[in-house]
Amino acid sequence: MPKESGFNKTATPVTQLTLLIVVTTFCRLVLNTARRFAYPFAPALSRGLGVPLTAITSLIAVNQATSILGLFFGPVADRLGYRLMMQAGMALLVAGMFAGGFFPFYGVILVALFLAGLGKSMFDPALQAFVGERVPFHRRGMVIGFLEFSWAGSTLLGIPAIALLIDRLGWRAPFFVMGGFGLLGILVLRVLIVKGGQKEPQKHSVVLFKDAWRPLLRERAALGALLYSFLVSVANDNLFVIYGAWLEKRFSLSIVALGLGTAVIGIAELIGESMTATLADRLGLKRSLLGGSGGLSHLLRHPALSGSDSGHGSGGFISDFFII
């Protein structure tokens, strides 16, 4: 595994790690917002691009499909270094967002969201491994829970901000803003994580996926975790892909109201992530995972999803869903 650099040597190790967590949380906030903004604003993108809503769901599907590629980027990060992979992920986000802003065509937006999703799939495994090397296991749940605040932040802060941008400046404006923030993230990461000494050439410098994956495929726990992540993502996205259009149609929400209303989802997610950060280490990671999965399965059977109610309880369902 390549040696990663130290930090600014004038600061204490705790301060250095705290700074890095704050900066990477900001980077993940931008990545998550780019990943998620198409969900609530699918109708706005549909109108802006002049395509049917089903075409926007295809954009979302392509974006989500990049999650599968994240399975391959983990071993690559181990070989090439976490710093390089995090910067590369942010670079893909920047390229995609600026391309989507400058060239407002369906095919370009398709590529833009693909690059944004790919960037997140590169950034997240590298960051998690980076943290795993530097945080003791008994504190890891707390740190990962803090990093996951960026997921709630994307709906609590990012989506409402994008709603205001679309309302005042048009649907292309968010692409430029997210591209600019992504570029800022690259620069800060480059300064904060100073590269160590030059790596010596290695005989097996070319990353061989089969070599990286062979040990993983022998671990039943790892295979179970991969299957679990895949199935949960499929279940969640069956709801996510239509909830923006559903809210707009059912409650006649404007773009701003839809964005600000999504902040309720952000609050719910913030509660869930706070519970992870404060309780996961105490209850045990396995027990916490099983409890969250059971709650999610129960909520996915809520009558609000089947159309058997007339709106009663829908708001409570949404908040409870995103807490889990």
N, C-alpha and C positions, 0 to 999 in steps of 0.2 A: 504494500500500500504506500502511495507517495506520501512523503512528509508534508504536512500542511504547516504554513507559516505560523509564527507567533503573532501577537498583536502589538500594539504600540507599547513599547517597553517602559514608558514613563508612567503608565497606569498600573493599578493593582490587577491581578488576575480576575478577581470578582468583577471589578469595574469594566474590564475589557470584555468579559463574557456578557455582562449586562448590556453594554453598548451594542455588541454584535446581535444579541437577541432583539433589541429594539429596532435596529436597522433591518434585519432580515424579516421581522414582523411587518415593517412598512413595505418591504419588497413583496412579501406574500399578499399584503392587502391590495396592492396594485394588480398582481397576478390573479388573485381571486375575483376582484371586481371585473377584470377583463374576461374572466372565465364565466361569470354569472350574469352579466348585465343583459345578455341576449334573452334570458328567460322572461323577466317582467316586461321588457320592451320589445318583444317579438312583434306585436302589432305595429309599433312605431317603425321598426326596421322594415317590416313588410311594406308599409306605405311609402317610406323613403326610397326603397329600392324598386318599388313598383312590381313586386312579386307576390304570389299568394302566401298565406301564412304557413302552409305546408313546406314551402321552400325554406323558410326561416328555421323550422324544426330540423330540416336537413343540415343547416349550418350548425345548429346546436349538437346534432348527432356527430358531425365531424369533429367538433371541438371536444366532445366527451370521448370520442374514440382514441384520442391521444393518450388517455389514461393508461391504455393497454401498453403503450410504448414505454411508460414509466417503469414497467417491470424490467426493461432492458437497460435503462439508464442507471439504475442502482449499481450493478456490477461495473459499468463504465466509470462511474464516479470513483469507485474504489481504486481503479487503475490510474485514472488521469488526475484525480484530485478534486476535492469538494469545491474549492475556490473557483477553479476553472469552470466547473459545471454550473455553479450558481450564476456566474457572470454570463455564460453562454445562454442559460435559460432566460435571463433578463434581456439579452440582446435579441433573441427571437421575438420576445414580446414587443420590444421597441420597433423592430422591422415590421412586424405584422400590423401594429397600431398605426404607424405612420403611413404604411401602404394603404390601409383601409380609409384613412382620412383624406389622402391625396387623390385616390382613385376610387370613387364611390360606385363601383360596379359589383354585381352579385358575385362573380367569380373571384374578384379581388378580396371581397369581404369574407368569402369562404376560406381563402388562403390565410387571411389575416387572423381569423378565429382559430384556424388550425395551428398557426404559429404560436398564438397566445397559449393555447392548450398545451402545445408541445413544450413551450418554455416552462410552464408550470410543472409538467411531468419531469423535466430535467432538474428544476430548482428544488422541488420538495424532497426527493430521495437524498440528494446531496446535503441539504440542510439537516434532515433528520439524522443522517449518519454523522454529520459534523457535530451535532449536539450530543449524539450517543457516545462519542469519543471523549467528550469533555464534561459530562454531567453524570454523577453517580446514579445508579439505578433507582435508589430510594427517593431521589429528587427528580427523576426524569418525567414522571407524570405531571408534576407542577410546571416544569419548563415547557413541555410539549403543550400543556393546556394553555399556557401564556401565548405560545406561538399560534395556537388555534384561535386566539382572539381575532386574528386577521380574517378568519372566515366569517365571524359575526360582524366584524368591522366592514366587510364588503357590502353587507345589506344595511347595516346601521349608519354607515357614513358614505360608502362608495356609491351605492345605488341611488340614494336621495340626491347626491351631488350630480350624478349623471342625469337624473330627471330634470334638474334645474338647467343643466347645460343644454339638453335637448329642447326644452321649452323656450329658452332664450336665444340659443345660437344655432339650433338645428341638430339633426341626428349625427352629423359627422364630427361635431365638436368633441365628444368624449374620446374619440380615437386619438386626436392630437394631445389631449390632456394626459391620457394614460401613457402614451408614447413618451411624453416629456418626463413624467414621473419615473417611468422605467429607466430612462437615460440617467436621471439623477441617481437612481438606485445603483446602477452599474458603477458610477463614479465613486459613490460613497463606499461600496463594497471593496473597490479596488484600493482605496486609501486605507480603510479600516483593517483589512486582512492583507498584510504585507507578505508577499511571496517569499518563501524560504530560499535556501540555496538551490543551485541548479541540480536537477535530478540527473543521476548517472544513467547513461543509456542502458536499457535492459534488453536481454535477448528476446524476451517475449513482450515487446512493447506494443505490438498490435493486439487490440482487445479481441479475444475470442469468446463469443457469447457462450458457446457450448462448454468451454472450460469454466467460465464464471458461473454457469447455471447448474453444472453437474452436481456440485455439493448441495445446492439448494433443493434440487429435485429429489434428493434422498431424504429430506426432512419432511415428515408428515405434518408437523405443526406449521411449517412455512407454506406448504401446499394448501392446508386448510385455511390459513389466513388469506391467501390469494383468492381462493374460491369465495370466502366470506365477503371480501371487499368487492369482488365483482358482482355478486348477487345483491348486496345492499345498494350498490350504485345503480343497478338496473331498476330496483324497486323505487328508489328515490327519484330517479329521472323520469319515470312514468308520471309522476306528479309534477315535477319541476317544469317539464317541457310545455305544460299547458296552463300553469297557474296564473301567469301574467294575463293571457288572453281571457281566462276564466274570470278573474277579478275585474278586468276592464268591462267585460260584457255583462256580468251579473250585477255589478254595483255601479256601472257607468262612471268609472273613475277616469279622470284626466291623467295626462302624463305625470304632472307634478304630484297629484294625489296618489297615483300608483307608486311613485318613487318614495314619497314620504310614508305611505302605508306600509311599504316593504320594511321600513325601519322597525316596525313591530316584530317582524321576523328576526331582524338583527338583535333586538332585545331578548327574544326567546333563545336565540343561539348563544348570546352572551351568557345567559343564565346557565345553559347547558355546559358551556366551556368553562365557566367558573366552577361548576360542580366537578368537572374533570380535574381542574387544577388543584382544587382543595380536598377532594374526597377520593380520587382514584388511588393515590398512594396508600391511604388509610384502609380503604375497603379491599384493596388488591386489584390489580389491573384485570385479571381474568373475571372476577366477580363483577366489576364495573362494566366490562364489555358485555357480559351475559345480561345484566340488568338493562342496559341501554338497548340491546337488540330485542329483548322481549317487549319493552315498551314501544319500540318502533313498529314491531309486527302488529301489536294490538291497535295502534293508531291508524295503520294502513287499512284497517277494516272499518273505519269510522263511516257512519251513514252519509257524511258530507261528500264523500267520494263517489257514492253510488247514485246520488241524485234523489234519494228518497226523502230528503227534507227540503224545506223552502228557504234555506239560509240560516235557520236557527242552529246555533252551535258551530257554524262554519269558522267564525273567528277564533273560538276557543280551540277548535281542532288544529288550525294552522299554527297557533302559538305553541300548543303542546307538541305538535309534530317537530317543529324546529328546535325546541328545547332538547328533545331526544336526539 
